[in-house]
């Protein structure tokens, strides 16, 4: 990667303030910038670093006003954080791998698009369809009749069970497992359990990111569905027959129990647990470590264990943390009354 500041600005529709001919060859953090590095300023907390950074150029908001002299070149754009992400994506695309390892085990009849990369010790079963520019890193397993769309990347150790569907422009981080059996067991009179066959699959739509060691169970019947634009962090469990709506994001270690429907544009903090057979509306925000035991309507903001409206939860916690002193006061009053 080597571009002038002007070339980068033209790519993203930005304005240059400083040297348009300066060379950029790498990305760098604003607090540890280096020559020929490109950084960004989006969080006001990091503003002091723009006056000391050694980065050659920094993406800033169009309305940024410097209060001291700035030695780096400024690239002004409406959303510097998004622009920085877009530029890193463009740089990454130029580094796509291609070719098929002689150590891969690929069944006869597997259909592949152009410029596919398949690494060492990958196992691909019969009936698999791979789109263009699919990247499959070493030690990955793809089961029978799986379909994977264009420009999707599976990192090392990903496992995709039979008949699952992965869309275009998806990324599955190392160790993610798609299509495991759902937790379905019928209790018997002797306290033992009979396993319920899980005959469905998992459908992951376009532009979905799945974090490392995240598991998504196949449905009993029909499909477990992850809608387009969903972003799941590491160590997340999505149980059978769930549906997660478009552009919903979840931080690490969330657990979603079976047959729960989650709407679009929701935000879940880390370690959120959601009970089964619930319906969560659109644009719902759930605070970290909340236990969701009830359904919630669109635009709800909830927090706590069990989760309820965040404003009420915060007020309740303000009282809860003073309970020991309140109890002592009550005991003192009781003693005086006696």
C-alpha positions in Angstrom: 0.0 0.0 0.0 1.4 3.4 -1.0 -0.8 6.4 -1.9 -0.6 10.1 -1.8 -2.8 12.0 0.6 -4.7 13.4 -2.3 -5.4 9.9 -3.8 -6.8 8.8 -0.4 -8.9 11.9 -0.1 -10.3 11.3 -3.6 -11.2 7.7 -2.8 -13.5 8.8 0.1 -14.6 12.3 -1.1 -12.6 14.2 1.6 -10.9 17.6 1.7 -7.1 18.0 2.3 -5.6 20.6 4.6 -1.9 20.4 4.3 0.4 18.5 2.0 -1.6 16.6 -0.7 1.5 14.9 -2.0 2.6 13.3 1.3 3.0 9.6 1.0 0.9 7.2 3.0 2.0 3.5 3.3 0.5 2.3 6.5 -2.2 2.7 9.2 -1.3 3.8 12.7 -2.9 4.8 16.0 -3.0 8.5 16.6 -1.2 8.2 20.0 1.6 6.2 18.4 1.7 7.5 14.9 4.7 7.1 12.6 6.0 8.6 9.4 3.9 7.7 6.3 1.2 6.6 8.7 -2.5 7.4 8.4 -4.6 7.8 11.6 -8.0 9.2 12.6 -9.6 11.3 15.3 -13.2 10.4 16.2 -13.3 10.3 20.0 -12.7 13.8 21.6 -10.8 12.0 24.4 -7.9 11.6 21.9 -7.8 15.2 20.7 -4.6 16.1 22.6 -2.7 13.4 20.5 -3.3 15.2 17.2 -0.9 17.9 18.3 1.9 15.5 19.1 1.3 12.6 16.7 4.0 11.6 14.3 1.5 10.3 11.8 1.8 11.9 8.4 -2.0 12.4 8.0 -5.0 12.2 10.2 -8.7 11.9 9.2 -10.7 14.4 11.2 -14.3 15.7 11.3 -15.1 18.5 8.8 -15.8 20.8 11.7 -12.7 20.0 13.7 -11.0 23.2 15.0 -7.4 23.0 16.1 -6.5 25.0 19.2 -2.7 24.6 18.6 -0.5 24.2 15.6 -0.8 20.8 13.9 2.2 19.3 12.1 0.3 16.5 10.3 -1.8 16.9 7.2 -5.6 16.9 7.9 -8.1 15.0 5.8 -11.5 16.4 6.6 -14.6 14.2 6.2 -18.0 13.9 7.8 -17.3 10.6 9.5 -13.6 9.9 10.0 -14.1 6.6 11.9 -16.2 5.1 9.1 -13.8 6.5 6.4 -10.8 4.9 8.2 -12.7 1.5 8.3 -13.5 1.8 4.6 -9.8 2.5 3.8 -8.6 -0.5 5.8 -11.2 -2.6 4.0 -9.9 -1.5 0.6 -6.3 -2.2 1.7 -7.3 -5.7 2.9 -9.0 -6.5 -0.3 -5.8 -6.1 -2.2 -4.2 -8.8 0.0 -6.7 -11.6 -0.8 -5.2 -15.1 -1.1 -5.9 -17.4 -4.0 -5.0 -21.0 -4.9 -5.9 -24.4 -3.6 -3.6 -26.3 -1.3 -2.5 -29.8 -2.3 -3.2 -30.8 1.4 -6.9 -29.9 1.2 -9.5 -32.7 0.9 -12.1 -31.7 -1.6 -14.9 -34.0 -2.7 -15.7 -34.5 -6.3 -18.3 -32.2 -7.8 -17.7 -29.3 -5.5 -18.5 -26.1 -7.4 -16.2 -23.2 -7.1 -16.2 -19.6 -8.3 -13.2 -17.7 -9.5 -10.2 -16.7 -7.3 -11.0 -19.0 -4.5 -8.5 -19.7 -1.8 -8.4 -23.0 0.1 -5.7 -23.5 2.7 -4.0 -26.6 4.1 -6.0 -29.4 5.6 -9.4 -27.9 4.7 -12.1 -30.6 4.3 -15.0 -29.9 1.9 -17.8 -32.4 1.5 -20.0 -33.3 -1.5 -22.5 -30.9 -2.9 -20.8 -27.7 -1.6 -21.0 -24.5 -3.7 -18.4 -21.8 -3.2 -18.8 -18.3 -4.7 -16.2 -16.0 -6.1 -13.2 -14.9 -4.0 -14.2 -17.1 -1.1 -11.3 -17.4 1.4 -11.1 -20.7 3.4 -8.2 -20.8 5.9 -6.5 -24.0 7.1 -8.2 -26.7 9.2 -11.7 -25.6 8.2 -14.6 -28.1 7.7 -17.5 -27.6 5.3 -20.2 -30.2 5.4 -22.4 -31.6 2.6 -24.6 -29.3 0.5 -23.4 -26.1 2.2 -23.6 -22.9 0.0 -21.2 -20.0 0.6 -21.6 -16.7 -1.2 -19.1 -14.3 -2.9 -16.3 -12.6 -1.0 -16.9 -14.6 2.2 -14.0 -15.5 4.5 -13.8 -18.5 6.8 -10.8 -18.3 9.2 -8.9 -21.2 10.6 -10.9 -23.9 12.4 -14.4 -22.8 11.3 -16.9 -25.7 11.1 -20.0 -25.5 9.0 -22.4 -28.4 9.3 -24.4 -29.9 6.4 -27.0 -27.9 4.4 -26.3 -24.5 5.9 -26.3 -21.3 3.8 -23.8 -18.5 4.2 -24.3 -15.3 2.2 -22.1 -12.8 0.4 -19.4 -10.6 2.1 -19.5 -12.5 5.4 -16.7 -13.1 7.8 -16.5 -16.0 10.2 -13.6 -15.8 12.7 -11.5 -18.7 13.9 -13.4 -21.5 15.7 -16.9 -20.4 14.8 -19.3 -23.3 14.5 -22.5 -23.1 12.3 -25.2 -25.7 12.3 -24.6 -27.7 15.4 -27.6 -29.6 16.7 -30.0 -27.5 18.8 -30.5 -28.5 22.5 -33.6 -30.6 21.9 -34.5 -33.5 24.3 -37.9 -34.9 25.2 -38.1 -36.0 28.9 -39.2 -39.5 29.6 -41.1 -40.9 32.7 -37.9 -42.5 34.0 -36.1 -39.1 34.1 -34.0 -39.9 31.0 -34.2 -37.9 27.8 -34.9 -38.8 24.1 -33.0 -36.7 21.6 -35.2 -34.7 19.2 -33.7 -34.8 15.7 -32.6 -31.4 14.4 -33.7 -31.5 10.8 -33.4 -27.8 9.8 -30.4 -25.6 9.0 -28.8 -22.2 9.6 -29.2 -19.4 7.1 -26.8 -16.5 7.4 -27.6 -13.6 5.1 -25.2 -11.0 3.5 -22.6 -8.8 5.3 -22.7 -10.8 8.5 -19.7 -11.0 10.9 -19.4 -14.0 13.3 -16.9 -13.8 16.1 -14.4 -16.4 17.2 -15.9 -19.5 18.9 -19.5 -18.3 18.4 -22.0 -21.2 17.9 -25.2 -21.0 16.0 -27.5 -24.1 16.3 -29.5 -25.5 13.4 -33.3 -25.5 13.8 -35.4 -28.4 14.6 -37.5 -27.7 11.6 -37.1 -24.8 9.1 -34.1 -22.4 9.7 -32.2 -20.5 12.3 -31.8 -17.2 10.6 -29.2 -14.5 11.0 -30.4 -11.5 8.9 -28.1 -9.3 6.8 -25.8 -6.9 8.5 -25.7 -8.7 11.9 -22.5 -8.5 13.9 -21.8 -11.1 16.5 -18.8 -10.9 18.8 -16.8 -13.8 20.3 -18.2 -16.6 22.4 -21.9 -16.1 21.6 -24.5 -18.8 21.6 -27.5 -18.6 19.4 -29.9 -21.5 20.0 -32.1 -23.4 17.5 -35.0 -21.7 15.7 -33.9 -18.2 16.6 -34.0 -15.3 14.3 -31.8 -12.2 14.7 -32.9 -9.1 12.7 -31.0 -6.9 10.3 -28.1 -4.9 11.6 -28.4 -6.1 15.2 -25.1 -6.2 17.1 -24.1 -8.3 20.1 -21.0 -8.0 22.3 -19.1 -11.0 23.6 -20.6 -13.9 25.6 -24.3 -13.3 24.9 -26.6 -16.3 25.0 -29.9 -16.5 23.1 -32.2 -19.4 24.0 -34.3 -21.3 21.5 -37.1 -19.9 19.3 -36.5 -16.2 20.3 -37.1 -13.6 17.7 -34.9 -10.4 17.9 -35.7 -7.4 15.7 -33.5 -5.2 13.6 -31.0 -2.5 14.7 -30.8 -3.9 18.3 -27.7 -3.5 20.5 -26.8 -6.1 23.1 -24.0 -5.5 25.6 -21.7 -8.2 26.7 -22.9 -11.3 28.7 -26.6 -10.7 28.0 -28.8 -13.8 28.5 -32.2 -14.0 26.7 -34.8 -16.6 27.7 -36.6 -18.8 25.1 -39.7 -18.1 23.0 -39.4 -14.3 23.5 -40.0 -11.5 21.0 -37.6 -8.5 21.1 -38.7 -5.6 19.0 -36.7 -3.3 16.7 -34.1 -0.8 18.0 -34.0 -2.4 21.4 -30.9 -1.7 23.6 -30.0 -4.2 26.3 -27.3 -3.3 28.9 -24.4 -5.6 29.7 -25.0 -8.7 31.9 -28.8 -8.2 31.7 -31.1 -11.2 32.0 -34.0 -10.8 29.6 -36.9 -12.9 30.8 -39.8 -11.0 29.0 -40.5 -9.8 25.6 -39.9 -6.1 24.8 -41.5 -3.7 22.4 -39.7 -1.5 19.8 -37.3 1.1 21.0 -37.0 -0.3 24.6 -33.9 0.4 26.6 -33.5 -2.2 29.3 -31.0 -3.2 32.0 -30.7 -5.4 35.0 -31.4 -9.0 36.2 -34.2 -9.5 35.4 -34.1 -6.8 32.8 -36.6 -3.9 32.9 -36.6 -0.3 31.7 -33.2 1.2 32.1 -34.3 4.4 33.8 -36.2 2.6 36.4 -33.4 0.1 36.9 -30.9 2.9 37.6 -33.2 4.5 40.1 -33.7 1.1 41.8 -30.0 0.5 42.0 -29.5 3.9 43.6 -31.8 2.7 46.4 -30.4 -0.8 46.5 -26.8 0.3 47.1 -28.0 2.2 50.2 -30.0 -0.7 51.6 -27.5 -1.5 54.5 -27.7 2.0 55.8 -31.5 2.1 55.4 -31.8 -1.2 57.3 -29.6 0.2 60.1 -31.8 3.4 60.3 -35.0 1.3 60.5 -33.5 -0.8 63.3 -32.5 2.4 65.2 -36.1 3.7 64.8 -37.6 0.4 66.0 -35.4 0.5 69.0 -36.5 4.1 69.9 -40.1 3.2 69.4 -39.8 0.2 71.8 
